[in-house]
């Protein structure tokens, strides 16, 4: 499987998520009260500080620098992270980063 085909068809046939960043490919699995989003970044991205419902993620490839409640963390392949509800956080995401993120809300993102 090439880097471009990181996720198999079982993932890529899911609807794309509407996420406002250039160079991101994302696929949305919609649950009744939560969402899983498979993300792949083809360009570096910076996510400004914000907050929302709880978020848990697992890094599948690459690197992300997360600032959670004012503390900076670097996560790489195999690492997991958790951001509690309402905690401010932001990120620097490096090209090639791929993850699976669970949002504890049913409407964090919409399908394209």
N, CA, C and O atoms as a Tinker XYZ file with bonds, in Angstrom:
   448  protein
     1  N      0.842000   -1.177000    0.000000    73     2
     2  CA     0.000000    0.000000    0.000000    64     1     3
     3  C      0.891000    1.245000    0.000000    63     2     4     5
     4  O      1.800000    1.346000    0.824000    81     3
     5  N      0.650000    2.181000   -0.897000    73     3     6
     6  CA     1.452000    3.397000   -0.967000    64     5     7
     7  C      0.988000    4.393000    0.082000    63     6     8     9
     8  O     -0.076000    4.225000    0.677000    81     7
     9  N      1.789000    5.435000    0.308000    73     7    10
    10  CA     1.401000    6.479000    1.261000    64     9    11
    11  C      0.081000    7.123000    0.843000    63    10    12    13
    12  O     -0.741000    7.464000    1.694000    81    11
    13  N     -0.126000    7.292000   -0.473000    73    11    14
    14  CA    -1.367000    7.890000   -0.965000    64    13    15
    15  C     -2.570000    6.985000   -0.683000    63    14    16    17
    16  O     -3.689000    7.469000   -0.513000    81    15
    17  N     -2.336000    5.677000   -0.635000    73    15    18
    18  CA    -3.397000    4.709000   -0.392000    64    17    19
    19  C     -3.310000    4.167000    1.039000    63    18    20    21
    20  O     -3.585000    2.991000    1.274000    81    19
    21  N     -2.934000    5.008000    1.978000    73    19    22
    22  CA    -2.708000    4.562000    3.353000    64    21    23
    23  C     -3.921000    3.830000    3.914000    63    22    24    25
    24  O     -3.786000    2.768000    4.522000    81    23
    25  N     -5.110000    4.403000    3.706000    73    23    26
    26  CA    -6.318000    3.773000    4.200000    64    25    27
    27  C     -6.899000    2.841000    3.143000    63    26    28    29
    28  O     -6.936000    3.200000    1.966000    81    27
    29  N     -7.347000    1.665000    3.530000    73    27    30
    30  CA    -7.931000    0.730000    2.571000    64    29    31
    31  C     -9.330000    1.183000    2.144000    63    30    32    33
    32  O     -9.903000    2.104000    2.726000    81    31
    33  N     -9.856000    0.530000    1.137000    73    31    34
    34  CA   -11.165000    0.890000    0.581000    64    33    35
    35  C    -12.281000    0.863000    1.624000    63    34    36    37
    36  O    -13.227000    1.645000    1.523000    81    35
    37  N    -12.196000   -0.006000    2.611000    73    35    38
    38  CA   -13.232000   -0.058000    3.649000    64    37    39
    39  C    -13.367000    1.298000    4.352000    63    38    40    41
    40  O    -14.437000    1.641000    4.854000    81    39
    41  N    -12.261000    2.070000    4.383000    73    39    42
    42  CA   -12.275000    3.423000    4.958000    64    41    43
    43  C    -12.601000    4.455000    3.885000    63    42    44    45
    44  O    -13.448000    5.323000    4.096000    81    43
    45  N    -11.938000    4.367000    2.739000    73    43    46
    46  CA   -12.095000    5.416000    1.718000    64    45    47
    47  C    -13.481000    5.432000    1.075000    63    46    48    49
    48  O    -13.847000    6.415000    0.433000    81    47
    49  N    -14.251000    4.363000    1.237000    73    47    50
    50  CA   -15.611000    4.404000    0.700000    64    49    51
    51  C    -16.579000    5.108000    1.651000    63    50    52    53
    52  O    -17.729000    5.356000    1.291000    81    51
    53  N    -16.115000    5.433000    2.870000    73    51    54
    54  CA   -16.918000    6.251000    3.774000    64    53    55
    55  C    -17.023000    7.670000    3.212000    63    54    56    57
    56  O    -16.154000    8.087000    2.445000    81    55
    57  N    -18.067000    8.422000    3.575000    73    55    58
    58  CA   -18.173000    9.799000    3.090000    64    57    59
    59  C    -16.994000   10.636000    3.584000    63    58    60    61
    60  O    -16.477000   10.419000    4.680000    81    59
    61  N    -16.582000   11.587000    2.764000    73    59    62
    62  CA   -15.547000   12.513000    3.192000    64    61    63
    63  C    -16.144000   13.475000    4.208000    63    62    64    65
    64  O    -17.317000   13.838000    4.122000    81    63
    65  N    -15.330000   13.881000    5.165000    73    63    66
    66  CA   -15.762000   14.857000    6.169000    64    65    67
    67  C    -15.423000   16.257000    5.663000    63    66    68    69
    68  O    -14.404000   16.467000    5.005000    81    67
    69  N    -16.281000   17.193000    5.979000    73    67    70
    70  CA   -16.082000   18.592000    5.601000    64    69    71
    71  C    -15.214000   19.250000    6.673000    63    70    72    73
    72  O    -15.724000   19.718000    7.691000    81    71
    73  N    -13.900000   19.283000    6.441000    73    71    74
    74  CA   -12.948000   19.863000    7.385000    64    73    75
    75  C    -12.223000   20.988000    6.661000    63    74    76    77
    76  O    -11.665000   20.758000    5.588000    81    75
    77  N    -12.214000   22.204000    7.216000    73    75    78
    78  CA   -11.734000   23.385000    6.493000    64    77    79
    79  C    -10.219000   23.579000    6.480000    63    78    80    81
    80  O     -9.731000   24.640000    6.867000    81    79
    81  N     -9.471000   22.568000    6.038000    73    79    82
    82  CA    -8.026000   22.694000    5.902000    64    81    83
    83  C     -7.617000   22.226000    4.518000    63    82    84    85
    84  O     -8.136000   21.234000    4.005000    81    83
    85  N     -6.693000   22.941000    3.925000    73    83    86
    86  CA    -6.182000   22.550000    2.616000    64    85    87
    87  C     -5.230000   21.366000    2.790000    63    86    88    89
    88  O     -4.431000   21.326000    3.725000    81    87
    89  N     -5.333000   20.414000    1.880000    73    87    90
    90  CA    -4.411000   19.288000    1.898000    64    89    91
    91  C     -4.767000   18.174000    2.861000    63    90    92    93
    92  O     -3.904000   17.375000    3.226000    81    91
    93  N     -6.014000   18.105000    3.279000    73    91    94
    94  CA    -6.439000   17.026000    4.170000    64    93    95
    95  C     -7.432000   16.133000    3.432000    63    94    96    97
    96  O     -8.323000   16.608000    2.728000    81    95
    97  N     -7.254000   14.836000    3.614000    73    95    98
    98  CA    -8.258000   13.865000    3.155000    64    97    99
    99  C     -8.841000   13.252000    4.415000    63    98   100   101
   100  O     -8.103000   12.862000    5.321000    81    99
   101  N    -10.142000   13.166000    4.476000    73    99   102
   102  CA   -10.769000   12.660000    5.688000    64   101   103
   103  C    -12.004000   11.846000    5.337000    63   102   104   105
   104  O    -12.679000   12.101000    4.340000    81   103
   105  N    -12.278000   10.869000    6.176000    73   103   106
   106  CA   -13.428000    9.990000    5.971000    64   105   107
   107  C    -14.167000    9.856000    7.290000    63   106   108   109
   108  O    -13.565000    9.621000    8.338000    81   107
   109  N    -15.481000   10.008000    7.222000    73   107   110
   110  CA   -16.327000   10.110000    8.394000    64   109   111
   111  C    -17.153000    8.850000    8.614000    63   110   112   113
   112  O    -17.868000    8.391000    7.723000    81   111
   113  N    -17.040000    8.299000    9.827000    73   111   114
   114  CA   -17.908000    7.214000   10.246000    64   113   115
   115  C    -18.836000    7.794000   11.301000    63   114   116   117
   116  O    -18.397000    8.159000   12.392000    81   115
   117  N    -20.112000    7.877000   10.975000    73   115   118
   118  CA   -21.094000    8.526000   11.836000    64   117   119
   119  C    -21.776000    7.528000   12.760000    63   118   120   121
   120  O    -22.416000    6.581000   12.306000    81   119
   121  N    -21.631000    7.752000   14.055000    73   119   122
   122  CA   -22.359000    6.961000   15.039000    64   121   123
   123  C    -23.591000    7.720000   15.497000    63   122   124   125
   124  O    -23.843000    8.835000   15.038000    81   123
   125  N    -24.347000    7.135000   16.383000    73   123   126
   126  CA   -25.559000    7.776000   16.868000    64   125   127
   127  C    -25.238000    9.048000   17.656000    63   126   128   129
   128  O    -25.932000   10.055000   17.511000    81   127
   129  N    -24.193000    9.010000   18.487000    73   127   130
   130  CA   -23.839000   10.162000   19.314000    64   129   131
   131  C    -22.381000   10.580000   19.204000    63   130   132   133
   132  O    -21.957000   11.515000   19.884000    81   131
   133  N    -21.605000    9.902000   18.358000    73   131   134
   134  CA   -20.180000   10.179000   18.212000    64   133   135
   135  C    -19.777000   10.041000   16.747000    63   134   136   137
   136  O    -20.517000    9.506000   15.921000    81   135
   137  N    -18.583000   10.540000   16.457000    73   135   138
   138  CA   -18.039000   10.416000   15.109000    64   137   139
   139  C    -16.598000    9.917000   15.174000    63   138   140   141
   140  O    -15.820000   10.352000   16.023000    81   139
   141  N    -16.249000    9.000000   14.267000    73   139   142
   142  CA   -14.864000    8.642000   14.003000    64   141   143
   143  C    -14.471000    9.339000   12.712000    63   142   144   145
   144  O    -15.222000    9.321000   11.737000    81   143
   145  N    -13.297000    9.952000   12.706000    73   143   146
   146  CA   -12.791000   10.571000   11.479000    64   145   147
   147  C    -11.394000   10.025000   11.220000    63   146   148   149
   148  O    -10.512000   10.109000   12.074000    81   147
   149  N    -11.207000    9.465000   10.031000    73   147   150
   150  CA    -9.908000    9.007000    9.558000    64   149   151
   151  C     -9.303000   10.182000    8.796000    63   150   152   153
   152  O     -9.897000   10.649000    7.824000    81   151
   153  N     -8.130000   10.672000    9.215000    73   151   154
   154  CA    -7.541000   11.862000    8.600000    64   153   155
   155  C     -6.154000   11.573000    8.054000    63   154   156   157
   156  O     -5.375000   10.814000    8.631000    81   155
   157  N     -5.871000   12.207000    6.915000    73   155   158
   158  CA    -4.572000   12.102000    6.274000    64   157   159
   159  C     -4.190000   13.490000    5.766000    63   158   160   161
   160  O     -4.924000   14.090000    4.980000    81   159
   161  N     -3.040000   14.002000    6.214000    73   159   162
   162  CA    -2.597000   15.352000    5.855000    64   161   163
   163  C     -1.518000   15.297000    4.779000    63   162   164   165
   164  O     -0.461000   14.694000    4.968000    81   163
   165  N     -1.802000   15.933000    3.660000    73   163   166
   166  CA    -0.854000   15.989000    2.553000    64   165   167
   167  C     -0.002000   17.253000    2.603000    63   166   168   169
   168  O      0.936000   17.399000    1.819000    81   167
   169  N     -0.321000   18.166000    3.517000    73   167   170
   170  CA     0.434000   19.404000    3.723000    64   169   171
   171  C      0.515000   19.665000    5.219000    63   170   172   173
   172  O     -0.302000   19.165000    5.993000    81   171
   173  N      1.510000   20.455000    5.619000    73   171   174
   174  CA     1.566000   20.910000    7.003000    64   173   175
   175  C      0.312000   21.727000    7.292000    63   174   176   177
   176  O     -0.222000   22.391000    6.403000    81   175
   177  N     -0.152000   21.678000    8.528000    73   175   178
   178  CA    -1.341000   22.447000    8.907000    64   177   179
   179  C     -1.185000   22.960000   10.334000    63   178   180   181
   180  O     -0.552000   22.327000   11.180000    81   179
   181  N     -1.773000   24.109000   10.569000    73   179   182
   182  CA    -1.811000   24.672000   11.914000    64   181   183
   183  C     -3.269000   24.860000   12.307000    63   182   184   185
   184  O     -4.039000   25.501000   11.591000    81   183
   185  N     -3.638000   24.298000   13.442000    73   183   186
   186  CA    -5.008000   24.372000   13.938000    64   185   187
   187  C     -5.015000   25.361000   15.097000    63   186   188   189
   188  O     -4.366000   25.118000   16.115000    81   187
   189  N     -5.741000   26.481000   14.963000    73   187   190
   190  CA    -5.774000   27.460000   16.045000    64   189   191
   191  C     -6.427000   26.892000   17.310000    63   190   192   193
   192  O     -7.189000   25.927000   17.260000    81   191
   193  N     -6.108000   27.515000   18.428000    73   191   194
   194  CA    -6.665000   27.075000   19.699000    64   193   195
   195  C     -8.194000   27.146000   19.677000    63   194   196   197
   196  O     -8.778000   28.115000   19.192000    81   195
   197  N     -8.826000   26.103000   20.212000    73   195   198
   198  CA   -10.282000   26.007000   20.247000    64   197   199
   199  C    -10.662000   24.958000   21.289000    63   198   200   201
   200  O     -9.790000   24.331000   21.891000    81   199
   201  N    -11.952000   24.769000   21.498000    73   199   202
   202  CA   -12.411000   23.702000   22.390000    64   201   203
   203  C    -13.749000   23.176000   21.889000    63   202   204   205
   204  O    -14.446000   23.838000   21.120000    81   203
   205  N    -14.095000   21.980000   22.337000    73   203   206
   206  CA   -15.345000   21.323000   21.956000    64   205   207
   207  C    -15.542000   20.138000   22.890000    63   206   208   209
   208  O    -14.908000   20.069000   23.943000    81   207
   209  N    -16.394000   19.223000   22.526000    73   207   210
   210  CA   -16.612000   18.017000   23.328000    64   209   211
   211  C    -15.323000   17.187000   23.361000    63   210   212   213
   212  O    -14.354000   17.535000   22.687000    81   211
   213  N    -15.299000   16.117000   24.120000    73   211   214
   214  CA   -14.111000   15.288000   24.252000    64   213   215
   215  C    -13.618000   14.720000   22.924000    63   214   216   217
   216  O    -14.393000   14.493000   21.995000    81   215
   217  N    -12.306000   14.499000   22.864000    73   215   218
   218  CA   -11.667000   13.986000   21.648000    64   217   219
   219  C    -10.569000   13.009000   22.049000    63   218   220   221
   220  O     -9.742000   13.303000   22.912000    81   219
   221  N    -10.575000   11.839000   21.407000    73   219   222
   222  CA    -9.521000   10.843000   21.621000    64   221   223
   223  C     -8.977000   10.466000   20.256000    63   222   224   225
   224  O     -9.740000   10.300000   19.304000    81   223
   225  N     -7.667000   10.329000   20.156000    73   223   226
   226  CA    -7.085000    9.967000   18.869000    64   225   227
   227  C     -5.936000    9.001000   19.008000    63   226   228   229
   228  O     -5.302000    8.899000   20.058000    81   227
   229  N     -5.682000    8.285000   17.913000    73   227   230
   230  CA    -4.526000    7.410000   17.816000    64   229   231
   231  C     -3.757000    7.799000   16.551000    63   230   232   233
   232  O     -4.332000    7.904000   15.467000    81   231
   233  N     -2.465000    8.007000   16.706000    73   231   234
   234  CA    -1.607000    8.398000   15.583000    64   233   235
   235  C     -1.223000    7.143000   14.814000    63   234   236   237
   236  O     -0.611000    6.226000   15.361000    81   235
   237  N     -1.586000    7.116000   13.551000    73   235   238
   238  CA    -1.291000    5.961000   12.705000    64   237   239
   239  C      0.024000    6.119000   11.950000    63   238   240   241
   240  O      0.672000    5.130000   11.608000    81   239
   241  N      0.416000    7.364000   11.693000    73   239   242
   242  CA     1.663000    7.645000   10.988000    64   241   243
   243  C      1.974000    9.129000   11.141000    63   242   244   245
   244  O      1.060000    9.941000   11.285000    81   243
   245  N      3.253000    9.488000   11.110000    73   243   246
   246  CA     3.644000   10.887000   11.130000    64   245   247
   247  C      3.720000   11.472000   12.528000    63   246   248   249
   248  O      3.892000   10.763000   13.520000    81   247
   249  N      3.584000   12.808000   12.574000    73   247   250
   250  CA     3.795000   13.528000   13.827000    64   249   251
   251  C      2.841000   14.707000   13.957000    63   250   252   253
   252  O      2.529000   15.393000   12.984000    81   251
   253  N      2.385000   14.922000   15.193000    73   251   254
   254  CA     1.534000   16.058000   15.531000    64   253   255
   255  C      2.060000   16.676000   16.826000    63   254   256   257
   256  O      2.421000   15.967000   17.766000    81   255
   257  N      2.097000   18.004000   16.858000    73   255   258
   258  CA     2.413000   18.734000   18.080000    64   257   259
   259  C      1.103000   19.311000   18.586000    63   258   260   261
   260  O      0.528000   20.198000   17.956000    81   259
   261  N      0.633000   18.815000   19.712000    73   259   262
   262  CA    -0.615000   19.280000   20.308000    64   261   263
   263  C     -0.313000   20.117000   21.536000    63   262   264   265
   264  O      0.488000   19.728000   22.386000    81   263
   265  N     -0.958000   21.267000   21.621000    73   263   266
   266  CA    -0.917000   22.055000   22.844000    64   265   267
   267  C     -2.277000   21.872000   23.496000    63   266   268   269
   268  O     -3.300000   22.301000   22.962000    81   267
   269  N     -2.272000   21.231000   24.655000    73   267   270
   270  CA    -3.502000   20.908000   25.377000    64   269   271
   271  C     -3.455000   21.617000   26.724000    63   270   272   273
   272  O     -2.589000   21.338000   27.554000    81   271
   273  N     -4.385000   22.528000   26.930000    73   271   274
   274  CA    -4.459000   23.277000   28.181000    64   273   275
   275  C     -3.125000   23.953000   28.502000    63   274   276   277
   276  O     -2.678000   23.977000   29.648000    81   275
   277  N     -2.498000   24.507000   27.443000    73   275   278
   278  CA    -1.251000   25.249000   27.611000    64   277   279
   279  C      0.008000   24.409000   27.656000    63   278   280   281
   280  O      1.103000   24.967000   27.728000    81   279
   281  N     -0.101000   23.094000   27.616000    73   279   282
   282  CA     1.079000   22.217000   27.660000    64   281   283
   283  C      1.296000   21.576000   26.304000    63   282   284   285
   284  O      0.375000   21.009000   25.715000    81   283
   285  N      2.542000   21.672000   25.809000    73   283   286
   286  CA     2.855000   21.126000   24.493000    64   285   287
   287  C      3.272000   19.659000   24.589000    63   286   288   289
   288  O      4.028000   19.264000   25.476000    81   287
   289  N      2.752000   18.862000   23.644000    73   287   290
   290  CA     3.053000   17.431000   23.554000    64   289   291
   291  C      3.345000   17.087000   22.101000    63   290   292   293
   292  O      2.757000   17.676000   21.193000    81   291
   293  N      4.235000   16.153000   21.877000    73   291   294
   294  CA     4.497000   15.642000   20.532000    64   293   295
   295  C      4.095000   14.176000   20.510000    63   294   296   297
   296  O      4.512000   13.387000   21.358000    81   295
   297  N      3.279000   13.828000   19.527000    73   295   298
   298  CA     2.799000   12.459000   19.386000    64   297   299
   299  C      3.223000   11.921000   18.028000    63   298   300   301
   300  O      3.177000   12.632000   17.024000    81   299
   301  N      3.637000   10.653000   18.007000    73   299   302
   302  CA     4.050000    9.991000   16.771000    64   301   303
   303  C      3.365000    8.632000   16.686000    63   302   304   305
   304  O      2.586000    8.251000   17.561000    81   303
   305  N      3.671000    7.918000   15.621000    73   303   306
   306  CA     3.036000    6.630000   15.329000    64   305   307
   307  C      2.893000    5.742000   16.567000    63   306   308   309
   308  O      3.860000    5.474000   17.280000    81   307
   309  N      1.659000    5.299000   16.797000    73   307   310
   310  CA     1.366000    4.411000   17.915000    64   309   311
   311  C      0.918000    5.117000   19.179000    63   310   312   313
   312  O      0.389000    4.480000   20.090000    81   311
   313  N      1.124000    6.432000   19.249000    73   311   314
   314  CA     0.709000    7.188000   20.433000    64   313   315
   315  C     -0.790000    7.462000   20.393000    63   314   316   317
   316  O     -1.399000    7.516000   19.325000    81   315
   317  N     -1.369000    7.632000   21.576000    73   315   318
   318  CA    -2.754000    8.067000   21.694000    64   317   319
   319  C     -2.784000    9.346000   22.516000    63   318   320   321
   320  O     -1.865000    9.632000   23.283000    81   319
   321  N     -3.856000   10.107000   22.343000    73   319   322
   322  CA    -4.037000   11.322000   23.135000    64   321   323
   323  C     -5.519000   11.465000   23.480000    63   322   324   325
   324  O     -6.390000   10.894000   22.823000    81   323
   325  N     -5.775000   12.245000   24.528000    73   323   326
   326  CA    -7.146000   12.523000   24.936000    64   325   327
   327  C     -7.250000   13.992000   25.308000    63   326   328   329
   328  O     -6.406000   14.522000   26.032000    81   327
   329  N     -8.290000   14.646000   24.809000    73   327   330
   330  CA    -8.568000   16.037000   25.132000    64   329   331
   331  C     -9.964000   16.073000   25.766000    63   330   332   333
   332  O    -10.959000   15.819000   25.088000    81   331
   333  N    -10.037000   16.387000   27.059000    73   331   334
   334  CA   -11.345000   16.418000   27.717000    64   333   335
   335  C    -12.247000   17.530000   27.180000    63   334   336   337
   336  O    -11.773000   18.505000   26.596000    81   335
   337  N    -13.520000   17.372000   27.383000    73   335   338
   338  CA   -14.530000   18.348000   26.974000    64   337   339
   339  C    -14.184000   19.733000   27.517000    63   338   340   341
   340  O    -13.871000   19.899000   28.696000    81   339
   341  N    -14.250000   20.728000   26.619000    73   339   342
   342  CA   -14.063000   22.113000   27.005000    64   341   343
   343  C    -12.627000   22.569000   27.192000    63   342   344   345
   344  O    -12.401000   23.753000   27.443000    81   343
   345  N    -11.645000   21.679000   27.079000    73   343   346
   346  CA   -10.238000   22.051000   27.258000    64   345   347
   347  C     -9.705000   22.668000   25.966000    63   346   348   349
   348  O     -9.842000   22.093000   24.886000    81   347
   349  N     -9.095000   23.849000   26.094000    73   347   350
   350  CA    -8.544000   24.520000   24.916000    64   349   351
   351  C     -7.331000   23.755000   24.406000    63   350   352   353
   352  O     -6.500000   23.268000   25.171000    81   351
   353  N     -7.265000   23.671000   23.076000    73   351   354
   354  CA    -6.156000   22.965000   22.444000    64   353   355
   355  C     -5.953000   23.498000   21.016000    63   354   356   357
   356  O     -6.864000   24.054000   20.403000    81   355
   357  N     -4.750000   23.310000   20.521000    73   355   358
   358  CA    -4.391000   23.669000   19.153000    64   357   359
   359  C     -3.346000   22.681000   18.680000    63   358   360   361
   360  O     -2.857000   21.865000   19.462000    81   359
   361  N     -2.997000   22.751000   17.386000    73   359   362
   362  CA    -2.058000   21.747000   16.866000    64   361   363
   363  C     -1.221000   22.284000   15.718000    63   362   364   365
   364  O     -1.626000   23.191000   14.991000    81   363
   365  N     -0.045000   21.697000   15.581000    73   363   366
   366  CA     0.799000   21.815000   14.390000    64   365   367
   367  C      0.903000   20.399000   13.853000    63   366   368   369
   368  O      1.407000   19.497000   14.522000    81   367
   369  N      0.422000   20.225000   12.646000    73   367   370
   370  CA     0.366000   18.890000   12.061000    64   369   371
   371  C      1.327000   18.840000   10.887000    63   370   372   373
   372  O      1.301000   19.707000   10.014000    81   371
   373  N      2.167000   17.832000   10.871000    73   371   374
   374  CA     3.168000   17.711000    9.811000    64   373   375
   375  C      2.639000   16.887000    8.646000    63   374   376   377
   376  O      1.884000   15.931000    8.824000    81   375
   377  N      3.054000   17.284000    7.461000    73   375   378
   378  CA     2.687000   16.552000    6.245000    64   377   379
   379  C      2.993000   15.071000    6.442000    63   378   380   381
   380  O      4.051000   14.708000    6.957000    81   379
   381  N      2.062000   14.226000    6.029000    73   379   382
   382  CA     2.236000   12.789000    6.189000    64   381   383
   383  C      1.572000   12.241000    7.444000    63   382   384   385
   384  O      1.560000   11.031000    7.671000    81   383
   385  N      1.020000   13.138000    8.257000    73   383   386
   386  CA     0.335000   12.707000    9.480000    64   385   387
   387  C     -0.970000   12.007000    9.118000    63   386   388   389
   388  O     -1.705000   12.448000    8.235000    81   387
   389  N     -1.245000   10.895000    9.827000    73   387   390
   390  CA    -2.492000   10.157000    9.632000    64   389   391
   391  C     -2.983000    9.687000   10.990000    63   390   392   393
   392  O     -2.203000    9.227000   11.824000    81   391
   393  N     -4.288000    9.809000   11.199000    73   391   394
   394  CA    -4.815000    9.354000   12.479000    64   393   395
   395  C     -6.256000    8.906000   12.371000    63   394   396   397
   396  O     -6.907000    9.039000   11.334000    81   395
   397  N     -6.722000    8.375000   13.470000    73   395   398
   398  CA    -8.123000    8.029000   13.661000    64   397   399
   399  C     -8.537000    8.770000   14.922000    63   398   400   401
   400  O     -7.945000    8.580000   15.985000    81   399
   401  N     -9.556000    9.615000   14.802000    73   399   402
   402  CA    -9.988000   10.439000   15.922000    64   401   403
   403  C    -11.453000   10.185000   16.222000    63   402   404   405
   404  O    -12.290000   10.142000   15.321000    81   403
   405  N    -11.751000   10.018000   17.509000    73   403   406
   406  CA   -13.122000    9.866000   17.974000    64   405   407
   407  C    -13.544000   11.167000   18.638000    63   406   408   409
   408  O    -12.907000   11.626000   19.586000    81   407
   409  N    -14.622000   11.756000   18.132000    73   407   410
   410  CA   -15.200000   12.963000   18.727000    64   409   411
   411  C    -16.447000   12.553000   19.490000    63   410   412   413
   412  O    -17.302000   11.840000   18.966000    81   411
   413  N    -16.543000   13.006000   20.730000    73   411   414
   414  CA   -17.680000   12.658000   21.570000    64   413   415
   415  C    -18.847000   13.615000   21.316000    63   414   416   417
   416  O    -19.422000   14.186000   22.242000    81   415
   417  N    -19.168000   13.768000   20.060000    73   415   418
   418  CA   -20.336000   14.540000   19.650000    64   417   419
   419  C    -20.758000   14.056000   18.273000    63   418   420   421
   420  O    -19.925000   13.674000   17.451000    81   419
   421  N    -22.037000   14.077000   18.039000    73   419   422
   422  CA   -22.548000   13.508000   16.794000    64   421   423
   423  C    -22.446000   14.452000   15.615000    63   422   424   425
   424  O    -22.632000   14.027000   14.475000    81   423
   425  N    -22.153000   15.733000   15.857000    73   423   426
   426  CA   -22.185000   16.697000   14.766000    64   425   427
   427  C    -20.928000   17.571000   14.686000    63   426   428   429
   428  O    -21.001000   18.718000   14.246000    81   427
   429  N    -19.783000   17.038000   15.106000    73   427   430
   430  CA   -18.536000   17.810000   15.013000    64   429   431
   431  C    -18.263000   18.169000   13.555000    63   430   432   433
   432  O    -17.927000   19.313000   13.250000    81   431
   433  N    -18.406000   17.201000   12.659000    73   431   434
   434  CA   -18.199000   17.438000   11.229000    64   433   435
   435  C    -19.401000   16.922000   10.445000    63   434   436   437
   436  O    -20.121000   16.026000   10.886000    81   435
   437  N    -19.591000   17.507000    9.286000    73   435   438
   438  CA   -20.644000   17.047000    8.380000    64   437   439
   439  C    -20.001000   16.307000    7.219000    63   438   440   441
   440  O    -18.848000   16.560000    6.870000    81   439
   441  N    -20.743000   15.408000    6.635000    73   439   442
   442  CA   -20.275000   14.718000    5.435000    64   441   443
   443  C    -20.389000   15.660000    4.248000    63   442   444   445
   444  O    -21.322000   16.458000    4.160000    81   443
   445  N    -19.425000   15.558000    3.331000    73   443   446
   446  CA   -19.469000   16.378000    2.106000    64   445   447
   447  C    -20.570000   15.893000    1.211000    63   446   448
   448  O    -20.777000   16.446000    0.131000    81   447
